[in-house]
């Protein structure tokens, strides 16, 4: 019997993997041909900036889902060992397995093309693997965090989260603004201890959504926060570009936090999901697709970059094809007896 599923969680998970694939497709077009960056038009650059915000929604969604589903549980010694055995041991093995596969693959495929910058190809191929040790570390800590927060009200947890957010997101942002405007060396020393840093904040926010901490915030306000966050991210990237400042939009940027959180809370209010049968398939294979999709990104890039279209069009083409191929491959691998599920870390 299939475990009961939460429709809106499946929707968020489906959106998360599609945005990750979208971001990696755009990155592929804009990064892999390093020498072409000077020829990008302003419109093409704006498309890139918009796409980066969309793409950066994926990881926060995955982390907030983790907090929503796993923090509100009871853990004792036996349950902790069972949780680690179920979620950590296999994930560590799978991470090492796929790291080895990618290391071999980069030389077998990308190395055969004169069109591809090998250093950038390697960076792109392993660009998603940083997530694996991060989530393993989070899983190791989750039982302790879960038991600890049960002793406090959601209001107290929210207050602590605000303080951690100010330290993890706002303080670096202030330093960034100073550096962009020629005021160097503005740093504030702080330590977040065992909090999990920026990724821990996303997980705690997922937990607070489950506890109904933000239920009184209107949907209109949440949508406004999402749109304003999107606009600020795009404008900020454009400003950095105009002053030739090397800025990389990442998950510690405060408006990635506000935009992804507001949208997550907004989706959590959906009572039902249209076309749920399709959404459920996208959700079911989401982590499997995350693991394997870069196997196809480099080979597809070799052909897509040669298409006679603009960079935005090529990026969209790559995204659609990469999504289809990755899901088909995941479904095929999943059906390999006694091996497919383990290789793709599917329960």
C-alpha positions, -999 to 999 in steps of 0.1 A, spaced: 0 0 0 13 34 -10 21 58 19 -4 87 22 10 117 4 5 154 9 -5 169 -24 10 204 -19 43 189 -7 45 169 -39 38 201 -58 66 220 -40 90 191 -46 81 190 -83 86 228 -86 119 225 -68 134 199 -92 121 218 -122 137 250 -110 170 233 -103 170 218 -139 161 252 -152 189 270 -134 214 244 -145 202 247 -181 206 285 -180 240 281 -163 251 257 -190 243 280 -218 258 311 -202 289 295 -186 301 265 -207 312 287 -237 333 311 -215 346 331 -244 311 341 -256 301 360 -225 312 394 -239 287 390 -267 256 387 -245 230 414 -252 214 433 -224 181 414 -229 200 382 -227 217 393 -194 183 403 -179 170 368 -188 199 353 -170 193 374 -139 156 365 -138 164 328 -144 189 327 -115 163 339 -90 139 312 -103 166 286 -101 176 295 -66 142 286 -53 147 249 -56 172 241 -28 153 262 -2 121 244 -12 138 210 -6 151 222 27 118 236 39 102 203 30 128 185 51 119 207 81 82 203 75 83 165 74 112 155 97 114 180 125 80 174 140 88 138 151 97 119 183 132 105 185 148 82 211 180 63 209 165 35 188 146 58 165 178 79 159 198 49 149 170 38 126 167 73 111 205 74 105 205 39 90 176 47 67 186 82 56 223 86 61 242 54 55 227 47 20 229 84 11 266 85 19 272 54 -3 251 69 -31 270 102 -29 303 84 -33 290 63 -61 277 92 -81 308 113 -75 329 84 -90 305 81 -120 307 118 -127 345 119 -123 348 92 -150 321 107 -172 337 142 -175 368 126 -192 348 101 -213 323 126 -228 332 163 -223 369 157 -231 361 147 -266 348 182 -277 369 211 -287 339 234 -282 338 229 -245 359 246 -219 370 215 -198 375 235 -165 340 250 -168 326 216 -179 340 200 -147 325 228 -126 292 223 -142 292 186 -139 298 186 -102 278 218 -96 251 200 -78 272 176 -56 278 202 -29 242 196 -18 249 160 -8 273 164 21 252 194 33 220 174 35 238 144 50 251 167 78 216 181 83 202 146 86 227 137 112 217 167 133 179 166 127 170 142 156 188 163 181 172 195 168 138 179 168 140 168 204 154 202 214 128 224 199 99 204 214 108 221 247 100 256 233 69 273 219 68 282 182 70 318 192 103 313 210 117 293 180 106 320 157 124 347 177 156 326 177 152 321 139 149 359 134 182 364 152 199 336 133 185 351 101 199 385 108 233 370 115 234 345 86 217 366 59 217 403 68 252 408 82 269 393 51 245 414 29 257 446 46 293 436 41 285 429 4 269 463 -1 299 480 14 323 461 -7 304 468 -39 306 505 -31 343 506 -24 342 502 13 364 472 19 371 452 51 337 457 66 332 424 84 315 414 116 327 383 135 299 360 146 293 323 152 261 304 145 273 274 165 252 243 159 225 261 140 232 247 105 239 282 92 217 294 63 205 259 55 194 253 90 173 285 88 154 272 58 148 239 76 134 256 107 112 278 86 97 247 71 89 234 106 73 268 116 51 266 85 38 232 97 32 247 132 10 274 116 33 303 127 24 324 96 -12 314 90 -24 349 98 -3 365 71 -26 371 41 -19 354 8 -18 388 -9 11 399 14 29 366 7 26 371 -30 38 407 -27 69 395 -8 76 369 -34 74 394 -63 93 421 -45 121 397 -36 122 386 -72 125 422 -84 152 431 -59 173 400 -69 171 409 -106 178 446 -100 207 438 -76 223 415 -102 219 441 -129 235 468 -107 264 445 -99 268 439 -136 268 476 -145 296 483 -120 315 452 -131 313 437 -97 317 399 -95 285 390 -77 272 354 -75 235 350 -64 235 323 -37 213 310 -9 226 334 17 212 364 -2 184 376 20 159 380 -8 163 344 -19 152 336 17 122 359 17 110 350 -18 113 312 -14 98 312 21 68 334 11 61 312 -19 64 280 1 39 293 27 16 303 -1 17 269 -17 11 252 17 -24 267 17 -35 248 -13 -62 223 -5 -58 203 -37 -35 203 -67 -46 202 -103 -32 175 -125 -19 158 -94 -12 125 -111 15 142 -132 28 162 -103 31 130 -82 53 115 -109 75 146 -110 78 145 -72 85 108 -69 115 109 -92 127 143 -81 158 133 -61 167 106 -86 166 132 -114 187 156 -92 213 129 -89 216 119 -126 206 150 -147 242 163 -150 251 131 -169 230 145 -198 236 182 -194 271 182 -209 264 160 -239 232 180 -246 251 213 -243 275 203 -270 246 202 -294 223 229 -281 250 256 -280 253 252 -318 217 259 -325 211 291 -344 190 308 -317 196 333 -289 209 322 -255 175 324 -238 159 302 -264 187 277 -263 185 276 -225 147 269 -227 153 242 -253 180 226 -231 158 227 -200 129 209 -218 151 183 -233 171 178 -202 140 174 -181 125 148 -204 157 128 -208 165 128 -171 130 116 -161 130 89 -187 165 77 -175 154 78 -139 123 57 -146 144 31 -165 171 29 -138 144 26 -111 131 -5 -127 165 -24 -125 158 -51 -99 175 -48 -65 197 -20 -78 177 8 -93 161 21 -62 193 20 -42 213 37 -69 187 65 -71 181 66 -33 144 60 -37 124 45 -9 
